[in-house]
Amino acid sequence: MLTELPLLEPEKRRGILDVPDEELAAWLAQRNEKPLRIRQIRRWILHSRATSFEQMSDLPKHLRESLAESFVVFSLTPSRHLISKDQTHKLLLETQDKRTIECVLIQEEPRRTACISTQVGCGMGCVFCASGLNGVERNLTAAEILEQLVQLRNLTPPPEGRLTNVVVMGMGEPMANLENLLAALEMAGRPDGLNLGARHITISTVGLPAKMRKLADTGKQYHLAVSLHAPNDELRSKIVPTNDKTGIPEIMAAAEYFFEKTGRLVTYEYVLLGQLNDSPKEARELASLVQGRVAHVNLIPFNDVEGLPWKRPTQQAQTEFINILRQSGVSVKVRKRKGSDIDAACGQLRRKVELEKAAAGTHRN
């Protein structure tokens, strides 16, 4: 006979997606339930958009009650939900240990793209990025990564709404949490998951060569984006401090290895920072660096962030930079600015909320 336990507080109950199948099967067996219940539970969350166990109507009532006593459907709780005039959604999610992360849904028919985080904060220290201003606090679990996708998918119009693309470009360095990320994407890619094909998923990195090669060796057809931001080591080390431990030649070699193993074109991300890396000189160096490679350059004009000294480049500087690349035969595109009215750029909303809390605490004191 099972001993009835008191109902745990939500923060002490594990997210059901974070429970391995074997462990959940054992939990079910203790209650004389068959393992097939696992598939039913997962389907309710991943396909039917259930947000509570009570909604899982084909499960016995006593099982739904037991599930609610031991688990929560989602371990991440939205604390802010902002909607831009261009229908970009941004969620600030609170973890069970009271930390916050961000994720974004970018809607531009027919595409619905989820931008997700892999860490609380970031340890790479890129000088223009709000995500890493306070360093990295911890890795997200595979379930916390998957939950972001599910919660963003739930914002699309039911019943046919779905995510078409995923970019792993939110808070954190994805390659620093590669195992959990791959586990989450594997679950999301299953037909009984979110049915997201690898070719529709882009993983971004500042350039951790060993992990880039490990990703290539998985044989998965993910798309790789390398956050370059400078065409030479001297300048890049000022913008991306971790470059001191790697260097552009090693990063480019790892990117070539990725292309050779997967056949997938590599994108080089380049944030244009006014009067820092946006001159014709840097444009010519960048063109020389990527010429002859099966590659694409994605230019991202900087969005001003409170507390950071960098400025958005002038339109003239952007145009000249683009023209130099194109005249050199480089494939280039400028990323559209989406959700600017809701702090949609990485880390901005989280930082804004943290500053508000700090100001409120100072005021109370």
C-alpha positions in Angstrom: 0.0 0.0 0.0 1.3 3.4 -1.0 1.8 6.0 1.7 0.1 9.3 0.8 2.6 12.2 0.7 1.7 15.8 1.3 1.4 17.9 -1.8 4.7 19.5 -2.6 5.2 23.1 -3.3 5.5 23.8 -7.1 9.2 24.7 -6.8 9.9 21.3 -5.2 8.1 19.3 -7.8 10.1 18.3 -10.8 9.0 19.2 -14.3 7.6 16.1 -15.9 9.7 16.6 -19.0 12.8 16.4 -16.9 12.0 12.9 -15.7 13.7 10.1 -17.7 11.4 7.5 -19.2 12.9 4.7 -17.0 12.4 6.7 -13.8 8.8 7.7 -14.8 8.1 4.0 -15.7 9.2 3.0 -12.2 7.0 5.7 -10.7 4.0 4.5 -12.7 4.7 0.8 -11.8 4.5 1.7 -8.1 1.0 2.9 -8.8 0.1 -0.2 -10.9 0.1 1.8 -14.2 1.7 0.6 -17.4 4.6 2.4 -19.2 2.3 3.4 -22.1 1.1 6.2 -19.8 4.4 7.9 -20.5 3.6 8.3 -24.2 0.1 9.6 -23.3 1.5 12.2 -20.9 4.2 13.4 -23.4 1.6 13.6 -26.2 -0.7 15.8 -24.1 2.1 18.3 -23.5 3.9 18.1 -26.8 0.9 17.7 -29.1 -2.3 18.7 -27.3 -0.8 21.8 -25.5 -1.9 20.6 -22.0 -0.7 23.0 -19.3 -2.1 20.9 -16.4 -2.4 17.2 -15.5 -6.2 17.8 -15.0 -6.5 18.4 -18.8 -5.2 14.9 -19.6 -8.7 13.5 -19.9 -7.8 10.0 -21.0 -5.8 9.4 -17.8 -7.6 8.0 -14.8 -8.5 10.7 -12.3 -6.5 9.1 -9.5 -3.4 9.1 -11.8 -3.9 12.8 -12.7 -4.1 13.6 -9.0 -0.9 11.6 -8.2 0.9 13.3 -11.1 0.0 16.7 -9.7 1.2 15.8 -6.3 4.7 14.8 -7.6 5.3 16.8 -10.7 4.5 20.0 -12.6 3.9 20.2 -16.3 6.3 23.0 -16.7 9.2 23.9 -14.4 9.6 27.3 -16.1 7.0 30.0 -15.2 6.4 33.1 -17.4 7.0 36.2 -15.3 6.7 38.6 -18.2 5.1 38.2 -21.6 5.6 41.0 -24.1 4.1 41.2 -27.6 5.5 43.6 -30.2 3.6 45.5 -32.8 5.1 43.1 -35.3 3.7 40.1 -33.3 7.1 39.1 -31.9 6.5 37.5 -28.5 9.1 37.6 -25.7 8.9 35.5 -22.6 10.9 36.1 -19.4 10.8 32.7 -17.7 11.5 32.0 -14.0 13.2 28.7 -13.2 12.4 26.8 -10.0 15.6 28.1 -8.4 14.3 31.7 -9.0 16.6 32.5 -11.9 15.4 34.1 -15.1 15.9 33.3 -18.8 14.5 34.6 -22.1 13.0 33.1 -25.2 11.4 34.7 -28.3 8.8 33.8 -30.9 9.4 35.6 -34.2 6.5 35.4 -36.6 6.9 36.3 -40.2 4.5 34.2 -42.3 4.9 31.4 -43.2 7.7 31.1 -40.7 7.4 30.9 -36.9 10.9 30.9 -35.4 11.7 30.1 -31.8 14.8 31.7 -30.3 15.9 29.8 -27.2 18.4 30.0 -24.4 20.8 27.3 -23.1 22.2 28.9 -20.0 21.3 31.3 -17.2 23.5 34.2 -18.2 26.6 33.7 -20.3 30.3 33.3 -19.6 31.7 34.4 -23.0 31.8 38.1 -22.1 31.0 39.6 -25.5 31.2 43.3 -24.9 28.0 44.2 -26.7 25.8 41.6 -25.2 23.4 42.1 -22.3 23.2 38.4 -21.6 26.7 38.1 -20.2 26.9 41.3 -18.2 26.7 39.3 -14.9 28.4 36.2 -16.2 27.0 32.6 -16.3 25.1 31.2 -13.4 24.4 27.6 -14.6 23.5 25.4 -17.5 19.8 24.8 -18.3 18.7 21.2 -18.2 17.5 19.4 -21.4 13.9 19.8 -20.2 14.3 23.5 -19.5 15.5 23.9 -23.1 12.7 21.8 -24.5 10.1 23.6 -22.3 11.0 26.9 -24.0 10.1 25.4 -27.4 6.9 24.0 -26.1 5.8 27.3 -24.4 6.6 29.3 -27.5 4.8 26.7 -29.7 1.8 27.2 -27.4 1.7 30.9 -28.5 1.0 29.9 -32.1 -2.6 29.7 -33.3 -4.2 26.4 -32.4 -4.8 23.8 -33.6 -2.6 23.9 -36.7 0.0 26.3 -35.3 3.5 25.0 -35.0 7.1 26.1 -35.0 8.8 26.0 -38.4 12.3 27.0 -37.3 14.6 27.2 -34.2 17.6 29.4 -33.6 19.7 28.6 -30.5 20.8 32.2 -30.2 19.3 33.3 -26.8 21.1 33.5 -23.5 24.3 31.5 -23.0 26.8 29.7 -25.2 25.2 26.6 -26.7 28.4 24.7 -27.2 29.1 25.1 -23.5 26.0 23.1 -22.8 26.1 20.9 -25.8 25.0 17.6 -24.3 21.8 19.0 -22.7 21.0 21.0 -25.9 21.4 17.9 -28.1 19.2 15.9 -25.8 16.5 18.6 -25.9 16.7 18.9 -29.7 16.5 15.1 -30.1 13.3 15.0 -28.1 11.9 18.0 -30.1 12.8 16.3 -33.3 10.8 13.1 -32.7 7.6 12.5 -34.6 5.9 12.2 -31.2 7.7 15.3 -30.0 7.5 18.6 -31.9 8.5 17.0 -35.2 11.2 19.7 -35.8 13.7 18.6 -38.5 17.4 19.2 -37.9 17.7 21.2 -41.1 15.3 23.8 -39.6 17.5 24.3 -36.5 20.4 26.7 -36.3 22.9 26.5 -33.4 25.0 29.6 -32.8 28.5 29.7 -31.1 31.2 32.3 -30.5 33.6 29.6 -31.6 34.5 26.7 -29.3 36.4 24.5 -31.9 36.4 21.2 -30.0 32.6 21.4 -29.4 32.0 22.5 -33.0 33.8 19.4 -34.2 31.8 17.3 -31.7 28.6 18.7 -33.1 29.8 17.8 -36.6 30.5 14.3 -35.5 26.9 13.7 -34.4 26.0 13.5 -38.1 23.0 15.6 -37.5 22.0 18.2 -40.2 21.8 21.2 -37.9 22.9 24.5 -39.3 25.9 26.2 -37.7 26.3 29.9 -37.1 29.6 31.3 -35.9 29.5 34.6 -34.1 32.6 36.2 -35.6 32.1 39.9 -35.1 35.7 40.8 -36.2 38.0 39.7 -39.1 41.3 39.7 -37.1 42.4 38.3 -33.8 43.4 41.6 -32.3 40.0 43.3 -32.8 38.1 40.1 -32.0 39.8 39.6 -28.7 38.6 43.1 -27.7 35.0 42.2 -28.7 34.9 38.5 -27.7 37.4 38.0 -24.8 37.4 34.1 -25.2 39.0 34.6 -28.6 42.4 34.7 -26.7 42.0 31.0 -26.0 41.1 30.0 -29.5 41.9 32.4 -32.3 40.2 32.9 -35.7 42.3 30.4 -37.6 41.3 27.5 -35.3 37.7 28.6 -35.3 37.6 28.7 -39.2 39.3 25.3 -39.3 36.6 23.9 -37.1 33.9 25.5 -39.3 35.4 23.9 -42.4 35.4 20.5 -40.6 31.7 21.0 -39.8 31.0 21.7 -43.5 33.1 18.7 -44.7 31.3 16.4 -42.3 27.7 17.6 -42.8 27.7 19.4 -46.1 25.8 22.2 -44.4 26.7 25.9 -45.2 28.2 27.8 -42.3 26.8 31.3 -41.4 29.1 33.9 -40.0 27.3 36.3 -37.7 28.8 39.8 -37.5 27.4 42.4 -35.2 28.1 45.9 -36.6 29.3 48.2 -33.8 29.5 51.8 -34.8 33.1 53.1 -35.2 34.5 49.8 -33.8 34.2 47.1 -36.4 32.2 48.7 -39.2 34.9 50.4 -41.3 35.8 49.6 -45.0 39.0 48.1 -43.7 37.2 45.5 -41.6 34.8 44.8 -44.5 37.7 44.1 -46.8 39.4 41.8 -44.2 36.2 40.0 -43.6 35.7 39.5 -47.3 39.2 38.1 -47.6 38.6 35.7 -44.6 35.4 34.1 -46.0 36.2 34.2 -49.8 36.4 30.7 -51.3 34.4 29.1 -48.5 30.8 27.8 -48.8 29.6 30.4 -46.3 27.2 33.2 -45.7 27.6 36.4 -43.7 24.7 37.6 -41.6 25.2 41.3 -40.6 23.5 42.5 -37.4 23.4 46.2 -36.8 23.8 46.7 -33.1 20.7 47.6 -31.0 21.5 50.1 -28.3 21.6 48.6 -24.8 21.3 50.6 -21.6 24.6 50.5 -19.7 26.7 49.7 -22.8 28.8 52.3 -24.7 28.4 50.9 -28.2 26.2 52.6 -30.8 24.3 51.4 -33.9 26.3 52.0 -37.1 25.2 54.8 -39.4 23.2 53.7 -42.5 26.1 54.9 -44.7 28.6 52.7 -42.8 26.2 49.7 -43.2 25.7 50.3 -46.9 29.4 50.6 -47.6 30.2 47.5 -45.6 27.6 45.5 -47.4 28.7 46.7 -50.9 32.4 45.8 -50.2 31.3 42.2 -49.2 29.0 41.8 -52.2 31.6 43.2 -54.7 34.0 40.6 -53.3 31.5 37.8 -54.1 30.5 37.2 -50.5 26.9 36.1 -49.8 25.6 38.6 -47.3 22.3 39.5 -45.6 21.3 42.1 -43.0 19.2 40.7 -40.2 15.8 42.4 -39.9 15.2 44.1 -36.7 12.2 42.4 -34.9 10.6 43.2 -31.6 12.6 46.3 -30.9 9.7 47.8 -29.0 9.7 45.0 -26.4 13.5 44.6 -25.7 13.6 41.5 -27.9 17.4 41.5 -28.3 19.2 38.9 -26.2 19.3 39.6 -22.5 17.7 43.0 -22.7 14.4 42.2 -20.9 16.1 40.2 -18.2 18.6 43.0 -17.5 15.8 45.6 -17.5 13.8 43.6 -14.9 16.9 43.0 -12.8 17.6 46.8 -12.8 14.0 47.5 -11.8 14.3 45.0 -8.9 17.6 46.6 -7.8 16.1 50.1 -7.9 13.0 49.0 -6.0 15.2 47.4 -3.3 17.3 50.6 -3.0 14.1 52.7 -2.7 12.8 50.5 0.1 16.0 50.8 2.0 
